[in-house]
Structures are given as structure tokens and as C-alpha cells.
């Protein structure tokens, strides 16, 4: 009979188990709720490497494939994801998530017990968890990354207070909470990351966490980049809707499907090219080339688009209150043109986006380097 230990990756060789005394061994584990949690961990991982840490990863599936492509030499511990499924309609979204709460709670409990074994087996010095609630440990520093201190609810402030209390109950089990946003009024996430009541543990605002950098690439008039991601079935629903619209589009488009594990390749045409996944450098170039980027209102995508100051048409996942709130917030700040999925028309969206007065914030402060320097210094002080 196979037990939970079966999803630990025992391909990690004995040589890698031998610790280098001056290099703290840090486990980085992003949530599998789409690819955004993984992509925003990329600059965190890079900075840990700059700070001479031995970085290990914990993940599975599409997220594992993405991170292995970016960091092929890093050891990976296979850790089951939460494996959330969305509903096909906005009306059933909340109830679909609610019905999966027992599975989520079980996953949190399992990953907590899993971490206890990994700390003992692999002599981990610290953990950085991006929205994985169970990855806290009493004997080593554990950091929680999130942009959702305040969880939006369709049922009003009373329910948001309950959700915040449940959220903080988990977050306060960690040593610190790192927020990928700036602390001042120039912030991107609004009330999500800036609630009136914050957790009692230390909070550090990192600034934008983007793996991308501004490059001198010529923009192609009429060229679109479509970035798809997120749990099913909504990823496929939006993909099908956009492909139907692209058939009548007179310009060109690249479609990145957000499926790094898929072996099914959609055939490209003269003006529409499909990619299951692209590495960071290629995504960087594709975004720069596009006149408009069309995507979900995922927060990691928003940070990337702001980093490159790219005009976008964002489509919140129906029923996902976080993305719906971000859509309104970003429209008000003139950062992105946002439109609901229901009744979406590519022609109408493009016409309105071309009239929209995009206003990108100036260079936002970034405290990632200083935060990780402090974090790593504290780890070395204990060894």
C-alpha cells in the first residue's frame, strides 16, 4: 500500500544531502493555484542564490515543470498541491470553493506533517511558503508570502472579518509575513494587502515581485499576446472564447496557454501562434513586442505588466472575488483596462482599450534584496 511519503522525491542524491556549513538550506514552496505563485517566487529564489543560500524547492505538476525549467540544478521535493478546481459559472464559484474546504484543510494538515519529516530528513534551515498554510515549523524560521491579508467576499464586511480571522489564524503560525507590494498609496493591491487590522507577526512589504525586466524591444502594431493560466475549467473556457474571437482578428497574436506539463500542441497559423509555455526570457520579449496583453487579473501577471509598463486587457475569473476586486481597483488607477468575461468581445475590448488613458505608476520601491539579506543574516547567526 502506498502512503503519503510516496510523493517525496527520492531522486535527491546522497551528495546533495551533505550540507555546506556556510550555506543556509532554504526550502521555497509556492501554491499550485495557477502559475502566478511560482513565477513571483522566481525573483525570491534568485536573490536567495545571490545571498549564497542553498535553495530547495517543494512542488509538483505544472508548477514543478515551470520551476525546473528556470532552475534545472535545484533539488525538488515533490509535495502535493491543493489541486483546487473552479466552477464553470460565476454563480457556483463560491460554493465550489466552499465544498472543497475539507480537502484544503486536509492538504494543509498533510503538508504540515510532511514538513516535519523533511526538516528532519534534509536538515532544512528555513522555509519560504507562498500561500501554503501548512508549511510552518516550531524549530526553524518560516516565512509566509501573500498579497491577500484581506480576503474579499461577496457577502459583505461581516463575512470578510470572519475570513480575515481564519486567514490570520494560519498566518500567525509563521515567523514573518512578506507582502509583494509597496506599503504606500502607490500600491497595486489596494485593500487586499493593506487592511486596517494586520496580523500580529512582523510584516515586510517587498515591493513588486516580477521576474521580468524592461528591455528595448520594438512594439508590433496590432500584435496581441494572450497569457492564460489558472485552475480549470475556467482556463479552458477563456482559451476557447479567445480563440473563437481571434479567428476574425485582422492582426497577429501569440497565445501562451499556461500548460507547461501538456504534450498537446495546438497548430499555429500564419497570424496566430500557440505555445504551451515559454521561459522567462521569451515571455519578457513577447510582452514587450505586443501592443496589448490579454490575460486574467492574476496579481503576479499585474506585477509583470506594471514592471514592463505594458497596456493590457484583463478579464477577471468569474466569481473569484480577489480578481474582481483587482479589476475595479486597477481600472480606477488607470493601470489596466478590465472587462468581464460574460459577453466579452475582442473587437469592443480593443476599441475601448485604445481610448483608455493608461497611467502607470513611477518606479516602485523594491525591498526584496534588503529583506532577504536580513533574513539570511539571521539564519547565519544561528549556525
C-alpha positions in Angstrom: 0.0 0.0 0.0 1.3 3.5 -0.9 1.3 6.1 1.9 1.8 9.9 1.8 5.6 9.6 1.7 5.3 8.2 -1.8 5.2 11.7 -3.3 8.6 12.6 -1.8 11.2 12.8 -4.5 13.9 10.4 -3.6 15.9 11.2 -6.7 17.8 13.7 -4.5 21.2 12.0 -4.2 23.2 11.5 -1.1 25.8 14.1 -2.1 23.2 16.8 -2.0 22.1 15.8 1.5 25.6 16.8 2.8 25.2 20.4 4.0 27.7 23.1 3.4 28.0 24.9 6.8 28.2 28.4 5.5 25.2 28.0 3.1 21.8 28.0 4.8 19.4 25.5 3.2 16.1 27.2 2.4 13.0 25.5 1.1 10.8 27.5 -1.3 7.3 26.2 -1.8 4.7 28.0 -3.9 1.0 27.2 -4.0 -0.3 25.4 -7.1 -3.3 27.7 -7.6 -2.3 28.7 -11.1 1.3 29.6 -12.0 1.5 33.1 -10.5 2.6 31.9 -7.1 5.5 30.2 -8.8 6.5 33.0 -11.1 6.7 35.5 -8.3 8.9 33.2 -6.3 11.5 33.3 -9.1 13.0 36.7 -8.0 12.9 35.4 -4.4 14.9 32.3 -5.4 17.3 34.3 -7.5 18.0 36.6 -4.6 18.5 33.7 -2.1 21.1 32.3 -4.5 22.8 35.7 -4.7 22.9 35.6 -0.9 24.7 32.3 -1.1 21.9 30.1 0.1 21.3 26.5 -0.9 17.8 26.7 -2.3 15.5 23.6 -2.4 12.0 23.6 -4.0 8.8 21.8 -3.0 6.0 21.4 -5.6 4.5 19.1 -8.2 2.9 19.1 -11.6 2.8 22.2 -13.8 4.5 24.4 -11.1 7.3 21.9 -10.8 7.8 21.9 -14.6 7.9 25.7 -14.7 10.5 26.0 -11.8 12.6 23.1 -13.1 12.9 24.9 -16.4 14.0 28.1 -14.7 16.3 26.3 -12.1 17.3 22.9 -13.5 20.0 22.4 -10.9 17.9 22.9 -7.8 16.7 19.8 -5.9 13.0 19.3 -5.7 10.9 17.7 -3.0 7.6 16.5 -4.5 4.8 18.0 -2.5 1.1 17.6 -3.3 -0.7 20.7 -4.2 -4.1 21.8 -3.1 -5.5 20.9 -6.5 -8.3 23.4 -6.5 -11.0 23.2 -9.2 -13.1 26.2 -10.3 -16.7 26.1 -11.4 -17.8 26.8 -14.9 -20.1 29.7 -13.8 -19.6 32.7 -11.5 -22.8 31.8 -9.5 -21.3 28.5 -8.5 -17.8 29.7 -7.9 -18.0 30.3 -4.1 -20.0 27.1 -3.5 -17.4 25.1 -5.5 -14.6 26.5 -3.3 -16.7 26.0 -0.1 -17.3 22.4 -1.0 -13.5 21.9 -1.3 -12.7 23.3 2.1 -12.4 19.9 3.7 -9.9 18.9 1.0 -8.0 22.2 1.5 -7.9 21.7 5.3 -6.7 18.1 4.8 -4.0 19.3 2.4 -2.8 21.9 5.0 -2.6 19.3 7.7 -0.8 16.9 5.5 1.8 19.4 4.3 2.5 20.4 7.9 3.2 16.8 8.8 5.2 16.4 5.6 7.4 19.4 6.5 8.3 17.9 9.9 9.7 14.9 8.1 11.6 17.0 5.5 13.2 19.2 8.2 14.5 16.2 9.9 15.5 14.2 6.8 17.1 17.0 4.8 18.2 19.4 7.6 16.4 22.4 6.3 17.3 25.7 7.9 14.2 27.8 6.8 11.1 27.7 4.7 9.6 30.4 2.4 6.0 29.4 1.7 3.9 31.3 -0.9 0.4 30.8 0.3 0.9 27.3 1.6 -0.7 27.5 5.1 0.7 24.3 6.5 4.4 24.9 5.9 5.3 26.3 9.4 7.6 24.6 11.9 8.4 25.3 15.5 12.1 24.9 15.2 13.1 26.9 12.1 12.1 30.3 10.7 9.2 30.0 8.3 8.1 32.9 6.1 4.6 33.3 4.6 4.3 35.2 1.3 0.8 36.6 0.4 -0.8 39.7 -1.2 -4.2 38.7 0.4 -4.2 39.7 4.0 -7.8 40.8 3.4 -9.9 38.2 1.6 -12.8 39.7 -0.3 -16.2 38.1 0.0 -19.5 38.6 -2.0 -21.4 38.6 1.3 -20.0 41.9 2.7 -17.8 43.1 5.6 -19.1 40.7 8.2 -18.0 37.7 6.2 -14.7 39.3 5.4 -14.0 39.8 9.1 -14.6 36.0 9.6 -12.3 35.2 6.6 -9.6 37.5 7.9 -9.7 35.9 11.3 -9.3 32.4 9.7 -6.6 33.7 7.5 -4.6 35.3 10.3 -5.0 32.2 12.4 -2.8 30.4 9.9 -0.5 33.3 9.0 0.4 34.0 12.7 1.9 30.5 12.9 4.8 31.8 10.7 7.7 33.9 11.9 7.1 36.7 9.4 4.7 37.6 6.5 6.2 39.1 3.3 3.8 41.1 1.1 4.6 41.6 -2.7 3.5 45.2 -2.9 4.6 48.7 -1.7 3.3 50.0 1.6 2.3 53.5 0.5 -0.7 54.8 -1.5 1.1 53.9 -4.8 0.3 50.2 -4.1 -1.2 47.8 -6.6 -3.3 45.6 -4.4 -5.4 48.1 -2.5 -7.4 46.7 0.4 -6.1 43.2 -0.3 -2.7 43.9 1.2 -3.4 47.0 3.2 -6.2 46.1 5.7 -6.8 48.3 8.8 -6.1 45.3 11.0 -2.9 43.4 10.3 -1.5 40.1 11.7 0.5 40.4 14.9 3.6 38.9 13.3 6.1 41.2 11.5 5.0 42.3 8.1 7.5 43.3 5.4 6.4 44.9 2.1 8.8 43.7 -0.6 7.7 45.9 -3.5 6.8 44.3 -6.8 7.9 40.7 -7.3 8.5 40.4 -11.0 10.8 38.0 -12.9 10.8 40.4 -15.9 12.9 43.4 -16.8 12.3 46.4 -19.1 14.1 45.9 -22.5 14.5 47.9 -25.6 12.2 45.8 -27.9 10.1 47.3 -30.7 6.4 47.0 -30.2 4.4 45.5 -33.1 1.3 47.4 -34.1 -1.8 45.2 -34.0 0.1 42.3 -32.3 -1.5 40.7 -29.2 -0.2 38.5 -26.5 -2.6 36.3 -24.7 -1.5 34.8 -21.4 -3.6 32.0 -20.0 -3.4 30.4 -16.6 -5.3 29.4 -13.5 -7.3 26.4 -12.4 -9.7 24.5 -14.7 -12.3 24.7 -16.2 -12.0 28.5 -16.3 -8.6 28.4 -18.1 -10.1 26.4 -20.9 -13.3 28.4 -21.1 -11.4 31.6 -21.6 -9.0 29.9 -24.1 -11.9 28.7 -26.2 -13.6 32.1 -26.1 -10.5 34.0 -27.1 -9.6 31.5 -29.9 -13.1 32.0 -31.4 -12.6 35.7 -31.3 -9.1 35.5 -32.8 -10.4 33.8 -35.9 -11.8 37.1 -37.0 -8.9 39.3 -35.8 -7.0 41.0 -38.6 -3.8 41.4 -36.7 -1.4 38.8 -35.2 -1.3 37.1 -31.9 0.8 34.8 -29.6 -1.2 32.6 -27.3 0.7 31.2 -24.2 -1.6 28.6 -22.8 -0.1 28.2 -19.3 0.3 24.5 -19.6 3.9 23.6 -19.1 3.1 19.9 -18.5 0.9 19.4 -21.5 2.1 17.5 -24.5 -0.8 18.5 -26.7 0.3 21.3 -29.1 -2.3 23.4 -30.9 -1.5 24.1 -34.5 -0.3 27.6 -35.3 -1.4 29.6 -38.3 0.2 32.5 -40.3 -1.0 35.1 -37.8 -1.7 33.1 -34.6 1.0 31.1 -32.8 0.4 28.8 -29.8 2.8 27.9 -27.0 2.0 25.7 -24.1 4.7 27.5 -22.0 7.6 29.9 -22.5 10.6 30.5 -20.3 11.1 33.9 -18.6 13.3 35.5 -21.3 10.9 34.6 -24.1 7.8 35.8 -22.1 9.8 39.1 -21.4 10.3 39.6 -25.1 6.7 38.6 -26.1 5.2 41.1 -23.7 7.5 43.9 -24.9 6.5 43.1 -28.6 2.7 43.1 -28.0 0.6 46.2 -28.5 -1.8 44.8 -25.8 -1.6 41.8 -23.4 -4.8 40.0 -22.7 -4.9 38.0 -19.5 -6.6 37.1 -16.3 -6.4 39.7 -13.5 -3.9 37.5 -11.6 -1.8 39.6 -9.3 1.5 38.2 -10.4 0.6 39.0 -14.0 -0.3 42.5 -12.9 3.1 43.0 -11.3 4.8 41.8 -14.5 2.7 44.2 -16.7 3.4 47.1 -14.4 7.1 46.2 -14.4 7.2 46.5 -18.2 4.6 49.3 -18.3 2.5 47.3 -20.8 -1.0 48.2 -21.8 -3.4 45.3 -21.1 -6.9 44.0 -21.2 -7.6 42.0 -18.1 -10.5 39.6 -17.6 -11.2 38.6 -14.0 -12.1 34.9 -13.4 -15.9 34.9 -12.9 -16.8 34.6 -9.3 -13.2 35.0 -8.0 -13.6 38.0 -5.7 -9.9 38.8 -5.5 -9.6 39.2 -9.2 -12.9 41.0 -9.5 -11.8 43.5 -6.8 -8.4 44.0 -8.6 -10.2 44.6 -11.8 -12.1 47.5 -10.3 -9.1 48.8 -8.4 -6.8 48.7 -11.5 -9.4 50.5 -13.6 -9.7 53.3 -11.1 -6.0 53.7 -11.0 -5.8 53.6 -14.8 -3.2 50.8 -14.7 -5.2 48.3 -16.8 -8.4 48.1 -18.8 -10.6 45.4 -17.3 -13.7 43.8 -18.8 -15.9 40.9 -17.6 -15.8 37.5 -19.3 -19.5 37.5 -19.8 -20.3 38.9 -23.2 -16.6 39.5 -24.0 -15.9 40.9 -27.5 -12.3 41.2 -28.6 -13.2 44.0 -31.1 -15.1 46.0 -28.5 -12.4 45.5 -25.8 -9.6 46.6 -28.1 -11.5 49.7 -29.3 -12.2 50.8 -25.7 -8.6 49.9 -24.5 -7.2 52.1 -27.3 -9.2 55.0 -25.9 -8.3 54.2 -22.3 -5.9 56.6 -20.6 -3.3 54.2 -19.2 -1.3 55.7 -16.3 1.5 53.5 -15.0 3.0 54.3 -11.6 6.6 55.6 -11.5 9.3 53.2 -10.4 8.1 51.5 -7.2 10.4 50.8 -4.3 11.7 47.3 -4.0 12.9 45.9 -0.6 13.4 42.3 -1.7 17.2 42.5 -1.5 17.3 44.1 1.9 14.6 41.8 3.3 16.4 38.7 2.2 19.8 40.0 3.4 18.3 40.5 6.8 16.6 37.1 6.7 19.8 35.2 5.6 21.9 37.1 8.2 19.6 35.9 10.9 20.0 32.3 9.6 23.7 32.5 9.6 23.7 33.9 13.2 22.0 30.7 14.4 24.6 28.4 12.8 
